[in-house]
């Protein structure tokens, strides 16, 4: 089935590595994306750059009347390069640097949609994340008629947001309400559903994809996006002078507050992009807003933690829930439940302890709170809510760190076991990533402080303290 | 600083704030113009002496937008030299108009100012003007925004008010408002609203339900439980984590009614009163607005009352009559607890639970109701205040002349 695409061998040989193009006898340039050395197309910095360059070349070529983008692989585009996100975090870039590094793909796609020639995309496989963003920047989208194909912007599940126009183009295409739900939920949909939503223009059998795309270039050939035309309005409205829009953002803000408990920056960043980006009257401004938000997320620990543990390490180890280290999970559960009981003994109401566990992101509250009664006047109790949350997580991480300190515990196994086999919250990256994110020395210092304030069970062992003093870290860092 | 005086007050009756409400066919500018006309006519006012018309409005958008104070000046045929403006402090906009007018007088920058307010909630629904507070995700998330009804339920939960407490308070509001009307206590200040051909559209508060009792109120479902489930409850719990949950107890029956209406007060210096030959009815002793936790939102009345008392060098016991907007029953019950106010001393003629809360107008209406009651009972001092959106409170202390 890839024969058709592979037969698009370059007539015009070019200096490009990640893509090549030929011009058909009907003067349409077929640009085939084919990242070398990979089974699937991944959005690399080279592809970002070359996409921008090929658009420049084709826009200037008078013999070309339009462009069709397609994939030279069995799938379309798998998304971004996740290792790069982890490396970016460890590079400790300045905000300005991170912003600049978040721009090239976004700029390339903007150049694509404003190149002055009609651009169609033939989508032969799943288009997720950056792959769909590329498609959204085209003037016409046709997708192979295959229920296995998924289209979506699942970046939120990585602790990220779409960073190449997804938060700007999708609402301009299908309206804020549907776009908010697709982006916040990371929903992946079939070609038929995408057609109904208005996210794509056509579904075709996979053999005829390129023809449909080329025919559109020749027959319709619209070379501008709706949002670049005069008088454009976002379907279904935007801006707060529309009460429905106000209500949408009020409710979605409450929803993510309750769902993510203020621990994950990405859902709020996505909402800000959708809100601010749909309020500005220029998509260029919207794209800059999105790049700023995206770059900030790549500097934060949460995306790194989620990606490193739940994507890179989980895949590398082929880790499954049933492979969880049971003794570690039991140890975590034991100290967690005990900490809950200690809080009770300190006179804290069970409702407060339950809410602290919930707010910390834990799936379950410590055991043994149900029997306890709320004291009569919970409002008169003095407490620091953040400290309570930290205690409930730190006591588990301390147990794991002690095991690690005596070389008994692999951090990757510890993290994946506590994320997948126990309800330790994913934004931390796992029980030892929690320590790693804070830095071992800071973690030990925090535990010492908790030991002074809340009991010796928080006192780190000499071995752990010694390793902290030597400034060791749990995960190797590339620096 | 010199004193500012209240010379007069008028208000429209409050019409049900929906399409079949008696005032729905009247535009907000017309509603406001009718109270300005009434204020002028009953005082035989030379309007060219008025130096500003400050209009409170809760949803200043569309036909209520763009300085409706000035629009009403032109609609009411005041002298064209009279400027007008619009101010917004959510539910206390109308009282804030009074306080700003008083500040203009006290500072000596003005002699005579009309403070007024208007809201046609049937035509411009509450929330129409948007706002970053509630709808900008960044801010709403940061401050744990919840709708006011959730805040009211949160207050009830924290302070242990039960559904019975709220409903009992609401029944009393209905009974008091009913009695106040039948005793003619509002007649002096309520001016009927007329239509285009001069017929009276409404001359009495329309939302009152005299038959309300505990049984009928008990059947009403809590209004805000559904919203709470969408995520607002958990947003509030993150800020008040001692609570197991929020008990949703406010219903359409123990919350303020949605209505249309307008009110106005004539505020001036002692000198202008002498010059115009009109007698001051009360002196404004002090004014205050204050911010409080935006999630709990509706706890501003007591702090604003205390600030106003301090500014007037008065104590709680110096106040003989209280008028606090009945936005929600829990707000009033909390205020009574905090300032140790017996029910007999507060909202003695009922309030917004019975008669309604036309957002931008309520503050100035409450001021007039308190003033009329001081005169009726021969009392000296009253404290008027309101809880306010986004976590604020506004208070004014007046003393009968």
Contacts between the chains, C-beta under 8 A, distances in Angstrom:
chain1	res1	chain2	res2	distance
A	239	B	130	7.8
A	240	B	130	2.9
A	240	B	131	6.8
A	240	B	135	5.4
A	241	B	61	6.7
A	241	B	129	7.7
A	241	B	130	6.0
A	243	B	125	6.9
A	243	B	127	5.9
A	243	B	128	5.8
A	243	B	130	7.6
A	245	B	135	7.7
A	246	B	127	6.5
A	246	B	130	5.0
A	246	B	131	7.7
A	246	B	134	6.9
A	246	B	135	4.1
A	247	B	127	7.8
A	247	B	135	7.9
A	249	B	135	4.8
A	249	B	136	7.3
A	249	B	137	5.6
A	249	B	140	7.3
A	250	B	134	5.5
A	250	B	135	5.3
A	250	B	140	6.4
A	250	B	145	7.0
A	250	B	147	7.8
A	251	B	230	5.4
A	251	B	231	7.2
A	252	B	137	7.2
A	253	B	135	8.0
A	253	B	137	4.6
A	253	B	140	4.4
A	253	B	141	5.2
A	253	B	145	6.9
A	254	B	140	7.8
A	254	B	145	7.5
A	254	B	146	7.3
A	254	B	230	5.8
A	254	B	231	3.5
A	254	B	232	4.6
A	254	B	234	7.8
A	254	B	235	5.3
A	255	B	230	6.2
A	255	B	231	4.2
A	256	B	141	7.4
A	256	B	231	7.6
A	257	B	141	5.8
A	257	B	144	7.0
A	257	B	231	5.8
A	257	B	234	6.7
A	257	B	235	4.4
A	257	B	238	7.0
A	258	B	231	3.6
A	258	B	232	7.9
A	258	B	233	7.6
A	258	B	234	3.5
A	258	B	235	6.2
A	259	B	231	7.1
A	261	B	234	7.7
A	261	B	238	6.7
A	262	B	141	7.5
A	262	B	238	6.6
A	268	B	137	6.2
A	268	B	138	7.2
A	268	B	141	5.4
A	271	B	137	3.8
A	271	B	141	7.8
A	272	B	137	5.5
A	272	B	138	5.4
A	275	B	135	8.0
A	275	B	136	6.4
A	275	B	137	5.3
A	275	B	138	7.9
A	349	B	242	6.0
A	351	B	241	7.6
A	351	B	242	6.1
A	351	B	243	6.2
A	351	B	244	4.0
A	352	B	241	5.4
A	352	B	242	5.0
A	354	B	244	7.7
A	355	B	237	5.9
A	355	B	238	7.7
A	355	B	241	3.7
A	355	B	242	7.8
A	355	B	243	7.8
A	356	B	241	6.4
A	359	B	238	5.9
A	359	B	241	6.6
A	374	B	244	6.5
A	378	B	242	3.8
A	378	B	243	7.0
A	379	B	158	5.6
A	379	B	242	5.9
A	381	B	242	6.3
A	383	B	242	7.9
A	385	B	241	5.4
